[in-house]
Protein backbone atom coordinates (compact mmCIF):
# COMPACT_ATOMS: atom_id res chain seq x y z
CA UNK A 1 0.00 0.00 0.00
CA UNK A 2 1.31 3.44 -0.94
CA UNK A 3 0.91 6.73 0.92
CA UNK A 4 2.20 10.26 0.31
CA UNK A 5 5.25 11.28 2.34
CA UNK A 6 5.31 15.04 2.99
CA UNK A 7 9.03 15.04 3.79
CA UNK A 8 10.13 13.12 0.65
CA UNK A 9 7.38 14.76 -1.45
CA UNK A 10 6.31 11.55 -3.15
CA UNK A 11 4.39 8.29 -2.86
CA UNK A 12 6.16 5.62 -0.83
CA UNK A 13 5.40 2.03 0.16
CA UNK A 14 4.26 1.94 3.82
CA UNK A 15 6.77 0.17 6.08
CA UNK A 16 5.28 -1.87 8.97
CA UNK A 17 1.64 -1.19 7.97
CA UNK A 18 -1.09 -1.49 10.61
CA UNK A 19 -4.83 -1.28 9.99
CA UNK A 20 -6.43 1.15 12.46
CA UNK A 21 -9.95 2.42 13.03
CA UNK A 22 -10.45 6.17 13.38
CA UNK A 23 -12.82 7.82 15.86
CA UNK A 24 -15.46 8.31 13.16
CA UNK A 25 -15.46 4.55 12.39
CA UNK A 26 -13.52 4.63 9.10
CA UNK A 27 -10.51 2.40 8.49
CA UNK A 28 -6.99 3.63 7.74
CA UNK A 29 -3.47 2.25 7.25
CA UNK A 30 -0.72 3.62 9.45
CA UNK A 31 3.02 3.07 9.13
CA UNK A 32 6.43 4.61 8.42
CA UNK A 33 8.26 5.91 5.35
CA UNK A 34 11.04 3.47 4.38
CA UNK A 35 13.42 6.32 3.46
CA UNK A 36 13.06 9.02 6.14
CA UNK A 37 11.01 7.32 8.88
CA UNK A 38 8.20 9.89 8.89
CA UNK A 39 4.76 8.61 9.90
CA UNK A 40 2.48 7.79 6.96
CA UNK A 41 -1.30 7.59 7.13
CA UNK A 42 -3.77 6.56 4.43
CA UNK A 43 -7.55 6.56 4.79
CA UNK A 44 -9.15 3.51 3.15
CA UNK A 45 -12.25 3.47 0.97
CA UNK A 46 -15.62 2.81 2.59
CA UNK A 47 -16.96 -0.27 0.88
Buried (B, 14 or more C-beta within 10 A) or exposed (E): EEBEBEEBEEEBEBEEBEEEEEEEEEEBBBBBBBEEEEEBEBEEEEE
